[in-house]
Amino acid sequence: MVIDFHTHAFPVNIAERAISSLVAGSNNAYTPCSDGSSMGLIENMEKFGVDLSVVQPVVTKPSQTKTVNLWAHQITGKYLRSFGGIHPETDDYKRDIDFICTLRLPGIKLHPEYQGFELDDPKMMRIYDYAISRGLILMFHAGNDPAFPPPVHSTPAKFAKIRRELGGGTIIAAHLGGLGQWKEVEEELAGEDVYLDTSMGFKYYHRDRFLRIVKKHGADKILFGSDSPWSRADEELKIFRGLPLTAEEQELILSGNAKRLLGI
């Protein structure tokens, strides 16, 4: 089984506009592999050999919160699971998190660059604490983003810091802990009690560094992800399956860890 833990999709009525805007905002850094809709994602899953995708919505305005989370609930089914979303400038983070729990979404996606916050901001720590207390997984964009200039708001060192400060819960740092910051991941984050996903990685980080991070961090805390539609899961899978990992390590990364987190 293959579970892609990091994908994106949009309601069909805004998908085309959203994709065009994101491509332009990234200075054409990426070529999307679907139309951005949930159906486009499912069609690619069938072609790429993915059994289940986890959608990670990013709330870019506080006013979008309820609509985004209702849509996340609606698309959840046989092929898709979706996290919820919350905006840092919400006027009532407990209300928003409680609503996500009512919808039985497994976690929340946060993007320090698009949402404009520092990962270790004390205001955000309150949100993390409450979400964890309600049993939600925290999924973060990590590292660089081509749409935004430095400084980076979510570094490997900051992930290690918030992990130490939070009392428990599950934290996932996307892009193997920090897009474009994998030397720092290897030195400062690998080995911490944080999950890493592989999204948008195999085209960029060196295979040897990935294998060193797996060895130091543990295959039981790494999740396969593509960041669809910005990367093709079939291409990522081809590279991944060619790596000198054991069958047990591959199974954990491709689905075992995700099953455990999602309770399936």
MIDOSE-1310 file (N, C-alpha, C; in nm, 2 decimals, decimal comma, always signed):
residues 264
mvid	+0,08/-0,12/+0,00/+0,00/+0,00/+0,00/+0,09/+0,12/+0,00; +0,04/+0,23/-0,07/+0,11/+0,35/-0,07/+0,02/+0,46/-0,03; +0,06/+0,53/+0,08/-0,01/+0,65/+0,13/+0,07/+0,77/+0,11; +0,02/+0,87/+0,03/+0,08/+0,99/+0,00/+0,03/+1,09/+0,11
fhth	+0,12/+1,12/+0,21/+0,07/+1,20/+0,32/+0,07/+1,35/+0,30; +0,12/+1,40/+0,19/+0,13/+1,54/+0,16/+0,08/+1,58/+0,02; -0,04/+1,61/+0,01/-0,10/+1,65/-0,12/-0,19/+1,78/-0,10; -0,22/+1,84/-0,21/-0,30/+1,96/-0,21/-0,41/+1,95/-0,31
afpv	-0,52/+2,00/-0,28/-0,64/+2,01/-0,38/-0,72/+2,12/-0,34; -0,81/+2,16/-0,43/-0,90/+2,28/-0,41/-1,04/+2,25/-0,46; -1,14/+2,32/-0,41/-1,27/+2,30/-0,46/-1,27/+2,33/-0,61; -1,35/+2,25/-0,68/-1,35/+2,26/-0,83/-1,37/+2,40/-0,88
niae	-1,45/+2,48/-0,82/-1,49/+2,61/-0,87/-1,37/+2,71/-0,85; -1,27/+2,68/-0,77/-1,16/+2,77/-0,76/-1,02/+2,71/-0,80; -1,02/+2,58/-0,83/-0,90/+2,51/-0,85/-0,81/+2,57/-0,96; -0,87/+2,60/-1,07/-0,79/+2,66/-1,18/-0,73/+2,79/-1,14
rais	-0,81/+2,87/-1,08/-0,76/+3,00/-1,04/-0,65/+2,99/-0,93; -0,67/+2,90/-0,84/-0,57/+2,88/-0,73/-0,44/+2,83/-0,78; -0,44/+2,73/-0,88/-0,32/+2,68/-0,93/-0,25/+2,79/-1,01; -0,32/+2,87/-1,09/-0,25/+2,97/-1,17/-0,19/+3,08/-1,08
slva	-0,26/+3,11/-0,97/-0,20/+3,21/-0,88/-0,08/+3,16/-0,81; -0,08/+3,03/-0,76/+0,03/+2,97/-0,69/+0,15/+2,96/-0,78; +0,13/+2,92/-0,91/+0,24/+2,91/-1,01/+0,31/+3,04/-1,03; +0,22/+3,14/-1,05/+0,28/+3,28/-1,07/+0,35/+3,33/-0,95
gsnn	+0,30/+3,30/-0,83/+0,36/+3,35/-0,71/+0,49/+3,28/-0,68; +0,51/+3,16/-0,73/+0,64/+3,09/-0,71/+0,74/+3,12/-0,82; +0,71/+3,22/-0,91/+0,80/+3,25/-1,02/+0,82/+3,13/-1,11; +0,70/+3,06/-1,13/+0,70/+2,94/-1,22/+0,81/+2,84/-1,18
aytp	+0,83/+2,82/-1,05/+0,92/+2,72/-1,00/+0,88/+2,58/-1,02; +0,75/+2,56/-1,03/+0,69/+2,42/-1,04/+0,59/+2,42/-1,15; +0,58/+2,30/-1,21/+0,48/+2,27/-1,31/+0,38/+2,17/-1,25; +0,25/+2,21/-1,23/+0,15/+2,13/-1,17/+0,12/+2,00/-1,25
csdg	+0,10/+1,89/-1,19/+0,07/+1,77/-1,26/-0,08/+1,73/-1,26; -0,16/+1,82/-1,21/-0,31/+1,80/-1,22/-0,37/+1,94/-1,23; -0,51/+1,93/-1,24/-0,58/+2,06/-1,24/-0,60/+2,12/-1,11; -0,56/+2,05/-1,00/-0,57/+2,11/-0,87/-0,70/+2,07/-0,79
ssmg	-0,79/+2,00/-0,86/-0,91/+1,96/-0,80/-0,89/+1,82/-0,72; -0,98/+1,79/-0,64/-0,98/+1,66/-0,57/-0,99/+1,54/-0,67; -1,08/+1,56/-0,77/-1,09/+1,46/-0,87/-0,96/+1,44/-0,95; -0,90/+1,55/-0,98/-0,77/+1,55/-1,05/-0,67/+1,47/-0,97
lien	-0,67/+1,49/-0,84/-0,58/+1,42/-0,76/-0,60/+1,27/-0,76; -0,73/+1,23/-0,75/-0,77/+1,09/-0,75/-0,73/+1,03/-0,89; -0,75/+1,10/-1,00/-0,72/+1,04/-1,13/-0,57/+1,01/-1,13; -0,49/+1,10/-1,08/-0,34/+1,08/-1,08/-0,30/+0,97/-0,98
mekf	-0,37/+0,95/-0,87/-0,34/+0,84/-0,78/-0,36/+0,71/-0,85; -0,46/+0,69/-0,93/-0,48/+0,57/-1,01/-0,37/+0,54/-1,10; -0,32/+0,65/-1,17/-0,21/+0,64/-1,27/-0,07/+0,62/-1,20; -0,06/+0,68/-1,08/+0,07/+0,68/-1,02/+0,10/+0,57/-0,92
gvdl	-0,01/+0,49/-0,89/+0,01/+0,38/-0,79/+0,00/+0,42/-0,65; -0,09/+0,52/-0,62/-0,11/+0,56/-0,48/-0,25/+0,52/-0,43; -0,26/+0,46/-0,32/-0,38/+0,41/-0,27/-0,47/+0,51/-0,19; -0,40/+0,59/-0,11/-0,47/+0,69/-0,03/-0,38/+0,82/-0,03
svvq	-0,45/+0,93/-0,04/-0,38/+1,06/-0,03/-0,44/+1,14/+0,08; -0,35/+1,21/+0,15/-0,39/+1,30/+0,26/-0,37/+1,44/+0,21; -0,48/+1,51/+0,21/-0,49/+1,65/+0,16/-0,45/+1,75/+0,28; -0,37/+1,84/+0,25/-0,32/+1,94/+0,35/-0,36/+2,08/+0,31
pvvt	-0,48/+2,13/+0,35/-0,53/+2,26/+0,31/-0,46/+2,37/+0,39; -0,43/+2,48/+0,33/-0,37/+2,60/+0,40/-0,48/+2,71/+0,40; -0,52/+2,76/+0,52/-0,61/+2,87/+0,53/-0,53/+3,00/+0,52; -0,56/+3,08/+0,42/-0,48/+3,20/+0,40/-0,56/+3,32/+0,45
kpsq	-0,68/+3,31/+0,49/-0,76/+3,42/+0,55/-0,84/+3,36/+0,66; -0,85/+3,43/+0,78/-0,94/+3,38/+0,88/-1,08/+3,36/+0,84; -1,13/+3,44/+0,75/-1,27/+3,42/+0,70/-1,29/+3,29/+0,63; -1,18/+3,23/+0,58/-1,20/+3,10/+0,50/-1,21/+2,98/+0,59
tktv	-1,18/+2,99/+0,72/-1,16/+2,88/+0,81/-1,27/+2,78/+0,80; -1,39/+2,82/+0,83/-1,51/+2,73/+0,83/-1,53/+2,66/+0,70; -1,53/+2,74/+0,59/-1,55/+2,68/+0,46/-1,44/+2,58/+0,42; -1,32/+2,61/+0,45/-1,21/+2,52/+0,42/-1,23/+2,39/+0,49
nlwa	-1,26/+2,39/+0,62/-1,28/+2,27/+0,70/-1,40/+2,19/+0,66; -1,51/+2,26/+0,63/-1,62/+2,18/+0,58/-1,59/+2,11/+0,45; -1,52/+2,17/+0,36/-1,48/+2,11/+0,24/-1,38/+1,99/+0,26; -1,29/+2,01/+0,36/-1,20/+1,90/+0,39/-1,28/+1,78/+0,44
hqit	-1,38/+1,80/+0,52/-1,47/+1,69/+0,57/-1,54/+1,63/+0,45; -1,59/+1,71/+0,36/-1,67/+1,66/+0,25/-1,59/+1,57/+0,15; -1,46/+1,60/+0,13/-1,38/+1,52/+0,04/-1,33/+1,39/+0,10; -1,34/+1,38/+0,23/-1,28/+1,26/+0,30/-1,36/+1,14/+0,26
gkyl	-1,29/+1,03/+0,22/-1,36/+0,91/+0,17/-1,27/+0,80/+0,15; -1,30/+0,71/+0,05/-1,22/+0,60/+0,02/-1,08/+0,63/-0,03; -1,06/+0,73/-0,11/-0,93/+0,77/-0,16/-0,86/+0,88/-0,10; -0,94/+0,97/-0,03/-0,88/+1,09/+0,03/-0,91/+1,10/+0,18
rsfg	-0,81/+1,14/+0,26/-0,83/+1,19/+0,39/-0,79/+1,34/+0,39; -0,84/+1,42/+0,47/-0,80/+1,56/+0,47/-0,78/+1,61/+0,61; -0,67/+1,68/+0,63/-0,65/+1,76/+0,75/-0,74/+1,88/+0,75; -0,75/+1,95/+0,86/-0,82/+2,07/+0,87/-0,71/+2,19/+0,86
gihp	-0,76/+2,31/+0,87/-0,68/+2,42/+0,87/-0,72/+2,53/+0,97; -0,63/+2,61/+1,01/-0,66/+2,72/+1,10/-0,57/+2,84/+1,06; -0,61/+2,96/+1,09/-0,53/+3,08/+1,05/-0,47/+3,13/+1,18; -0,34/+3,18/+1,18/-0,28/+3,23/+1,30/-0,35/+3,35/+1,36
etdd	-0,42/+3,43/+1,27/-0,49/+3,55/+1,32/-0,64/+3,52/+1,35; -0,67/+3,40/+1,38/-0,81/+3,37/+1,42/-0,84/+3,45/+1,55; -0,97/+3,48/+1,56/-1,02/+3,55/+1,68/-1,05/+3,45/+1,79; -1,05/+3,32/+1,76/-1,09/+3,22/+1,86/-1,03/+3,09/+1,82
ykrd	-0,91/+3,06/+1,86/-0,84/+2,94/+1,81/-0,91/+2,81/+1,87; -0,96/+2,82/+1,99/-1,02/+2,71/+2,05/-1,15/+2,67/+1,98; -1,23/+2,77/+1,94/-1,35/+2,74/+1,86/-1,31/+2,67/+1,73; -1,21/+2,72/+1,66/-1,18/+2,67/+1,53/-1,12/+2,52/+1,55
idfi	-1,04/+2,50/+1,65/-0,99/+2,37/+1,67/-1,10/+2,27/+1,71; -1,19/+2,32/+1,80/-1,30/+2,23/+1,84/-1,39/+2,19/+1,72; -1,41/+2,29/+1,62/-1,49/+2,26/+1,50/-1,42/+2,15/+1,42; -1,29/+2,16/+1,41/-1,21/+2,06/+1,33/-1,23/+1,92/+1,40
ctlr	-1,23/+1,92/+1,53/-1,25/+1,79/+1,60/-1,39/+1,74/+1,58; -1,49/+1,83/+1,58/-1,63/+1,79/+1,55/-1,64/+1,72/+1,42; -1,56/+1,77/+1,32/-1,56/+1,71/+1,18/-1,48/+1,58/+1,17; -1,41/+1,55/+1,28/-1,33/+1,43/+1,29/-1,21/+1,43/+1,19
lpgi	-1,16/+1,55/+1,17/-1,04/+1,56/+1,09/-0,92/+1,52/+1,17; -0,82/+1,46/+1,12/-0,71/+1,40/+1,21/-0,60/+1,50/+1,25; -0,60/+1,62/+1,19/-0,49/+1,72/+1,22/-0,52/+1,85/+1,16; -0,42/+1,94/+1,17/-0,42/+2,07/+1,11/-0,29/+2,09/+1,04
klhp	-0,31/+2,16/+0,92/-0,19/+2,20/+0,84/-0,16/+2,35/+0,87; -0,03/+2,38/+0,89/+0,01/+2,52/+0,91/+0,13/+2,55/+0,82; +0,13/+2,67/+0,76/+0,24/+2,71/+0,67/+0,30/+2,84/+0,71; +0,41/+2,84/+0,78/+0,46/+2,96/+0,84/+0,49/+3,07/+0,73
eyqg	+0,53/+3,03/+0,61/+0,56/+3,13/+0,50/+0,43/+3,19/+0,45; +0,33/+3,11/+0,40/+0,21/+3,16/+0,34/+0,12/+3,23/+0,45; +0,13/+3,18/+0,57/+0,05/+3,24/+0,67/+0,12/+3,34/+0,76; +0,25/+3,36/+0,73/+0,32/+3,47/+0,79/+0,34/+3,47/+0,94
feld	+0,39/+3,36/+0,99/+0,42/+3,36/+1,13/+0,55/+3,28/+1,16; +0,61/+3,31/+1,27/+0,73/+3,24/+1,32/+0,69/+3,11/+1,38; +0,76/+3,01/+1,35/+0,72/+2,88/+1,40/+0,72/+2,87/+1,56; +0,81/+2,94/+1,62/+0,82/+2,94/+1,77/+0,76/+3,06/+1,84
dpkm	+0,67/+3,13/+1,77/+0,60/+3,25/+1,82/+0,52/+3,20/+1,94; +0,53/+3,26/+2,06/+0,45/+3,22/+2,18/+0,30/+3,21/+2,15; +0,25/+3,30/+2,06/+0,11/+3,30/+2,03/+0,07/+3,17/+1,96; +0,16/+3,12/+1,87/+0,14/+2,99/+1,80/+0,15/+2,88/+1,89
mriy	+0,24/+2,89/+1,99/+0,26/+2,77/+2,09/+0,13/+2,74/+2,16; +0,05/+2,85/+2,19/-0,09/+2,82/+2,25/-0,18/+2,74/+2,16; -0,17/+2,77/+2,03/-0,25/+2,70/+1,93/-0,20/+2,56/+1,92; -0,07/+2,54/+1,92/-0,02/+2,40/+1,91/-0,06/+2,32/+2,04
dyai	-0,05/+2,38/+2,15/-0,08/+2,31/+2,28/-0,22/+2,27/+2,28; -0,31/+2,36/+2,24/-0,46/+2,32/+2,25/-0,49/+2,22/+2,14; -0,43/+2,23/+2,02/-0,46/+2,13/+1,92/-0,41/+1,99/+1,97; -0,29/+1,98/+2,03/-0,24/+1,86/+2,08/-0,33/+1,80/+2,19
srgl	-0,38/+1,89/+2,28/-0,47/+1,85/+2,38/-0,59/+1,79/+2,33; -0,63/+1,82/+2,21/-0,75/+1,77/+2,15/-0,72/+1,65/+2,06; -0,60/+1,60/+2,06/-0,56/+1,48/+1,99/-0,53/+1,50/+1,84; -0,51/+1,63/+1,80/-0,48/+1,66/+1,66/-0,33/+1,65/+1,63
ilmf	-0,30/+1,60/+1,50/-0,16/+1,60/+1,45/-0,13/+1,74/+1,40; -0,01/+1,79/+1,42/+0,03/+1,92/+1,37/+0,12/+1,89/+1,25; +0,08/+1,94/+1,13/+0,16/+1,92/+1,01/+0,20/+2,06/+0,96; +0,33/+2,08/+0,94/+0,39/+2,20/+0,90/+0,47/+2,20/+0,77
hagn	+0,45/+2,31/+0,69/+0,55/+2,33/+0,59/+0,68/+2,36/+0,66; +0,79/+2,31/+0,61/+0,92/+2,33/+0,67/+1,03/+2,38/+0,57; +1,10/+2,48/+0,60/+1,21/+2,53/+0,52/+1,17/+2,64/+0,42; +1,25/+2,64/+0,31/+1,23/+2,75/+0,21/+1,10/+2,73/+0,14
dpaf	+1,06/+2,84/+0,07/+0,94/+2,83/-0,02/+0,98/+2,93/-0,13; +0,97/+2,89/-0,26/+1,02/+2,98/-0,37/+0,93/+3,10/-0,38; +0,81/+3,10/-0,32/+0,73/+3,22/-0,33/+0,77/+3,33/-0,23; +0,86/+3,30/-0,14/+0,89/+3,40/-0,03/+1,04/+3,41/-0,02
pppv	+1,09/+3,53/+0,00/+1,23/+3,56/+0,02/+1,27/+3,52/+0,17; +1,40/+3,51/+0,19/+1,44/+3,48/+0,33/+1,41/+3,61/+0,42; +1,40/+3,59/+0,55/+1,44/+3,47/+0,62/+1,33/+3,37/+0,63; +1,38/+3,25/+0,65/+1,28/+3,13/+0,66/+1,23/+3,13/+0,80
hstp	+1,09/+3,11/+0,81/+1,03/+3,12/+0,94/+1,02/+2,98/+1,01; +1,06/+2,87/+0,94/+1,05/+2,74/+1,00/+1,17/+2,66/+0,97; +1,27/+2,68/+1,06/+1,40/+2,61/+1,04/+1,41/+2,48/+1,12; +1,50/+2,39/+1,09/+1,52/+2,27/+1,16/+1,54/+2,30/+1,31
akfa	+1,62/+2,40/+1,34/+1,65/+2,44/+1,48/+1,52/+2,48/+1,56; +1,43/+2,55/+1,49/+1,30/+2,59/+1,55/+1,21/+2,47/+1,57; +1,21/+2,37/+1,48/+1,13/+2,25/+1,50/+1,19/+2,17/+1,62; +1,32/+2,16/+1,64/+1,37/+2,10/+1,76/+1,33/+2,17/+1,88
kirr	+1,33/+2,30/+1,88/+1,29/+2,39/+1,99/+1,15/+2,36/+2,03; +1,06/+2,37/+1,94/+0,92/+2,36/+1,98/+0,89/+2,21/+2,02; +0,96/+2,12/+1,96/+0,94/+1,98/+2,01/+0,97/+1,97/+2,16; +1,08/+2,03/+2,20/+1,13/+2,02/+2,33/+1,03/+2,10/+2,43
elgg	+0,97/+2,21/+2,38/+0,88/+2,29/+2,46/+0,74/+2,23/+2,47; +0,69/+2,16/+2,37/+0,56/+2,10/+2,38/+0,56/+1,97/+2,46; +0,46/+1,95/+2,53/+0,46/+1,84/+2,62/+0,44/+1,70/+2,56; +0,39/+1,70/+2,44/+0,36/+1,57/+2,37/+0,31/+1,60/+2,23
gtii	+0,23/+1,50/+2,19/+0,16/+1,52/+2,06/+0,25/+1,48/+1,94; +0,19/+1,48/+1,82/+0,26/+1,44/+1,70/+0,28/+1,57/+1,61; +0,40/+1,59/+1,58/+0,45/+1,70/+1,49/+0,51/+1,64/+1,36; +0,47/+1,69/+1,25/+0,53/+1,65/+1,12/+0,59/+1,77/+1,05
aahl	+0,72/+1,76/+1,02/+0,79/+1,87/+0,94/+0,80/+1,82/+0,80; +0,73/+1,89/+0,71/+0,73/+1,85/+0,57/+0,87/+1,87/+0,50; +0,89/+1,82/+0,38/+1,01/+1,84/+0,30/+1,13/+1,79/+0,37; +1,12/+1,68/+0,44/+1,23/+1,61/+0,51/+1,29/+1,71/+0,62
gglg	+1,20/+1,78/+0,68/+1,24/+1,87/+0,79/+1,28/+2,01/+0,76; +1,29/+2,04/+0,63/+1,33/+2,18/+0,59/+1,38/+2,19/+0,45; +1,29/+2,23/+0,36/+1,32/+2,24/+0,22/+1,45/+2,33/+0,20; +1,55/+2,27/+0,13/+1,67/+2,33/+0,11/+1,76/+2,35/+0,23
qwke	+1,72/+2,29/+0,34/+1,80/+2,30/+0,47/+1,84/+2,17/+0,52; +1,87/+2,07/+0,44/+1,89/+1,94/+0,48/+2,02/+1,91/+0,56; +2,12/+1,99/+0,54/+2,24/+1,98/+0,62/+2,20/+2,01/+0,77; +2,12/+2,12/+0,79/+2,08/+2,15/+0,92/+1,99/+2,05/+0,98
veee	+1,90/+1,99/+0,89/+1,81/+1,88/+0,94/+1,90/+1,77/+1,00; +2,00/+1,73/+0,92/+2,08/+1,62/+0,96/+2,16/+1,65/+1,09; +2,20/+1,77/+1,11/+2,27/+1,81/+1,23/+2,19/+1,85/+1,35; +2,07/+1,91/+1,33/+2,00/+1,97/+1,44/+1,86/+1,91/+1,46
lage	+1,80/+1,83/+1,37/+1,67/+1,78/+1,39/+1,66/+1,63/+1,38; +1,74/+1,57/+1,30/+1,73/+1,42/+1,29/+1,75/+1,36/+1,43; +1,67/+1,26/+1,47/+1,67/+1,20/+1,59/+1,58/+1,25/+1,70; +1,52/+1,37/+1,67/+1,42/+1,43/+1,76/+1,28/+1,35/+1,73
dvyl	+1,19/+1,37/+1,83/+1,06/+1,30/+1,82/+0,97/+1,38/+1,73; +1,01/+1,39/+1,60/+0,93/+1,47/+1,50/+0,92/+1,38/+1,38; +0,81/+1,37/+1,32/+0,79/+1,30/+1,19/+0,84/+1,39/+1,08; +0,91/+1,33/+0,98/+0,95/+1,41/+0,86/+0,87/+1,34/+0,74
dtsm	+0,83/+1,43/+0,64/+0,78/+1,36/+0,52/+0,88/+1,39/+0,40; +0,87/+1,31/+0,30/+0,97/+1,31/+0,19/+0,93/+1,41/+0,08; +0,83/+1,49/+0,09/+0,77/+1,57/-0,02/+0,87/+1,67/-0,08; +0,86/+1,68/-0,21/+0,94/+1,77/-0,29/+1,09/+1,75/-0,26
gfky	+1,13/+1,62/-0,24/+1,26/+1,60/-0,19/+1,36/+1,54/-0,29; +1,32/+1,42/-0,35/+1,41/+1,34/-0,42/+1,47/+1,41/-0,54; +1,41/+1,51/-0,59/+1,47/+1,59/-0,70/+1,57/+1,69/-0,65; +1,58/+1,71/-0,52/+1,66/+1,81/-0,46/+1,77/+1,77/-0,36
yhrd	+1,73/+1,68/-0,27/+1,84/+1,64/-0,17/+1,91/+1,52/-0,22; +2,04/+1,51/-0,19/+2,12/+1,40/-0,23/+2,08/+1,27/-0,17; +2,08/+1,16/-0,25/+2,04/+1,03/-0,19/+2,12/+0,99/-0,07; +2,25/+1,02/-0,07/+2,33/+0,98/+0,05/+2,28/+1,05/+0,17
rflr	+2,25/+1,18/+0,16/+2,20/+1,26/+0,28/+2,07/+1,20/+0,32; +1,98/+1,17/+0,23/+1,85/+1,11/+0,27/+1,88/+0,98/+0,35; +1,96/+0,90/+0,30/+1,99/+0,77/+0,37/+2,05/+0,79/+0,51; +2,14/+0,89/+0,52/+2,20/+0,92/+0,65/+2,09/+0,97/+0,75
ivkk	+2,00/+1,06/+0,70/+1,89/+1,11/+0,78/+1,80/+0,99/+0,83; +1,77/+0,90/+0,74/+1,68/+0,78/+0,77/+1,75/+0,70/+0,88; +1,88/+0,68/+0,87/+1,95/+0,60/+0,97/+1,96/+0,67/+1,10; +1,98/+0,80/+1,10/+1,99/+0,87/+1,23/+1,85/+0,90/+1,29
hgad	+1,75/+0,92/+1,21/+1,62/+0,96/+1,25/+1,53/+0,84/+1,28; +1,55/+0,74/+1,20/+1,46/+0,62/+1,21/+1,35/+0,62/+1,11; +1,34/+0,51/+1,04/+1,24/+0,49/+0,93/+1,10/+0,50/+0,99; +1,09/+0,47/+1,12/+0,95/+0,47/+1,19/+0,90/+0,61/+1,21
kilf	+0,98/+0,72/+1,17/+0,93/+0,85/+1,19/+0,94/+0,93/+1,05; +0,93/+0,86/+0,94/+0,93/+0,92/+0,81/+0,81/+0,88/+0,73; +0,75/+0,97/+0,66/+0,63/+0,95/+0,58/+0,65/+0,98/+0,44; +0,60/+0,90/+0,35/+0,61/+0,93/+0,21/+0,51/+1,04/+0,17
gsds	+0,56/+1,14/+0,10/+0,47/+1,25/+0,05/+0,52/+1,30/-0,08; +0,43/+1,36/-0,16/+0,48/+1,41/-0,29/+0,46/+1,56/-0,30; +0,37/+1,62/-0,22/+0,33/+1,76/-0,24/+0,26/+1,79/-0,37; +0,19/+1,68/-0,42/+0,10/+1,70/-0,54/+0,01/+1,82/-0,52
pwsr	-0,01/+1,90/-0,63/+0,03/+1,88/-0,77/+0,16/+1,93/-0,80; +0,25/+1,96/-0,71/+0,38/+2,03/-0,74/+0,49/+1,93/-0,76; +0,46/+1,80/-0,74/+0,55/+1,69/-0,77/+0,47/+1,57/-0,80; +0,53/+1,48/-0,89/+0,46/+1,36/-0,93/+0,50/+1,24/-0,84
adee	+0,39/+1,18/-0,78/+0,42/+1,07/-0,69/+0,49/+0,96/-0,76; +0,45/+0,93/-0,89/+0,52/+0,82/-0,95/+0,67/+0,84/-0,97; +0,71/+0,96/-1,00/+0,85/+0,99/-1,01/+0,92/+0,97/-0,87; +0,86/+1,03/-0,77/+0,91/+1,02/-0,63/+0,92/+0,87/-0,59
lkif	+0,82/+0,79/-0,62/+0,82/+0,65/-0,59/+0,93/+0,57/-0,66; +0,95/+0,60/-0,79/+1,05/+0,53/-0,86/+1,19/+0,55/-0,80; +1,22/+0,67/-0,76/+1,35/+0,70/-0,70/+1,36/+0,63/-0,56; +1,25/+0,65/-0,48/+1,25/+0,59/-0,35/+1,27/+0,44/-0,35
rglp	+1,20/+0,37/-0,44/+1,21/+0,22/-0,44/+1,35/+0,18/-0,49; +1,42/+0,26/-0,55/+1,56/+0,23/-0,59/+1,66/+0,25/-0,49; +1,62/+0,30/-0,37/+1,72/+0,32/-0,26/+1,75/+0,20/-0,19; +1,87/+0,19/-0,13/+1,91/+0,06/-0,06/+1,85/+0,07/+0,08
ltae	+1,72/+0,05/+0,09/+1,65/+0,04/+0,22/+1,59/-0,10/+0,23; +1,58/-0,14/+0,36/+1,52/-0,28/+0,37/+1,37/-0,28/+0,34; +1,32/-0,39/+0,32/+1,17/-0,40/+0,29/+1,09/-0,35/+0,41; +1,14/-0,37/+0,53/+1,06/-0,31/+0,65/+1,07/-0,16/+0,65
eqel	+1,18/-0,10/+0,62/+1,20/+0,04/+0,61/+1,11/+0,10/+0,50; +1,11/+0,04/+0,39/+1,02/+0,09/+0,28/+0,87/+0,08/+0,32; +0,83/-0,03/+0,38/+0,69/-0,04/+0,42/+0,65/+0,06/+0,52; +0,74/+0,09/+0,62/+0,71/+0,19/+0,72/+0,69/+0,33/+0,65
ilsg	+0,78/+0,36/+0,56/+0,78/+0,50/+0,50/+0,66/+0,51/+0,41; +0,63/+0,41/+0,33/+0,53/+0,41/+0,23/+0,39/+0,41/+0,29; +0,37/+0,34/+0,40/+0,23/+0,33/+0,45/+0,22/+0,29/+0,60; +0,32/+0,22/+0,65/+0,30/+0,18/+0,79/+0,29/+0,29/+0,89
nakr	+0,38/+0,39/+0,88/+0,37/+0,50/+0,97/+0,24/+0,58/+0,95; +0,20/+0,60/+0,83/+0,08/+0,68/+0,80/-0,04/+0,60/+0,86; -0,05/+0,47/+0,84/-0,16/+0,39/+0,90/-0,17/+0,41/+1,05; -0,05/+0,41/+1,11/-0,05/+0,43/+1,26/-0,10/+0,56/+1,30
llgi	-0,06/+0,67/+1,23/-0,10/+0,80/+1,26/-0,25/+0,83/+1,23; -0,30/+0,77/+1,13/-0,44/+0,79/+1,09/-0,53/+0,69/+1,15; -0,48/+0,59/+1,22/-0,56/+0,49/+1,28/-0,63/+0,40/+1,19; -0,56/+0,35/+1,08/-0,62/+0,27/+0,98/-0,54/+0,14/+0,97
